[in-house]
Structures are given as C-alpha cells and as structure tokens.
C-alpha cells in the first residue's frame, strides 16, 4: 500500500476497537433474560424498518449562509 504506516496503524486500531465494542455488546445481549432480549430484537427490527422506509416526512430546514448575510 502507498499509505503511511501511521495511517494503517490508526485504521487497524479503529477496527480493533470496533470489534471489541461489538464483542462486549454481544456478551451483554447474551446475558439478558430471554424476554428482554426478544423485546430489544423486536425494537431493532421496527427501527430498521422505519429507517429503510422511503416515505419519511423530512423536517423543513432553512440553510442560512452567514458569510453572505454579513456582506450585505
């Protein structure tokens, strides 16, 4: 690769950190009682469905360019 060593080391550290977090989360899920785990999994399914839906209403957002405003 043509990337500097520190870049590769940093990315490797980030991947390792994410793997450790994922492992902790899996351990915590496994430790939950079955009914709580099922509730959490149901909520995750609903959240994924909501996020995947394309017919979400977006909030009206006005973008103000402060630099243009100050030049007037």
N, C-alpha and C positions, 0 to 999 in steps of 0.2 A: 504494500500500500504506500501511497505517497503522503500519508498523513504523518504529522509529527508524533513522536512517542507519547507525549503528554496528552494528546487528543485521544489516542487509542486507550491509554490508561484511564482517562476520565470516563470515557464511554463504557469501558469494561466495569469500572466501579459503579456506575449508574445502573447497569444491567444487573450486577450482583445485588445491589441494594433493592431493586425492584423484585428480584427473585426471593430475597429474604422476607420482604413485606408480604409477598404472595403466600409464602410458606406459613408465616405467622397467621395470616387471615384464614388459610385453610385449616390450620390447627384450631383456631378459635371457633370456626364453623363446626368442626367435628366435635368440639366439646359442648356445643349447645344441645339442650334437650331436643328430641325429635320434633316436637310440636313447634318450638320456636324456630328451628331450622327450616321447617316447612313454611311457616309464615314469612320468614325472610326470603326464601326462594320464590314464593308467590309474589311478594312485593317487587323483587328484582325482575320477574317476568313482566309484571304490569309496567314497571318503569321502562324496560326495554321496548315494549310495545308502544308506549307513549312517545318515546324518543324517536322511534322509527316512523311514526305517523307523519305523513307529509302535509296534513291539513291543519297544522297548528296555526293558531292566530298569533301573529307577531305583534309585539308592542310597538306603537308608533314612537320612533326615536328621531329627534331632530339633531343633526350634526351642526355644531357651531364652530366655525373656523375663527379662533381668537385672533390670529395674525391679521386676517382680512378686516376684522372688526376694529382692531387698533389702528389700521391705516386710514380709516375713514375720517 
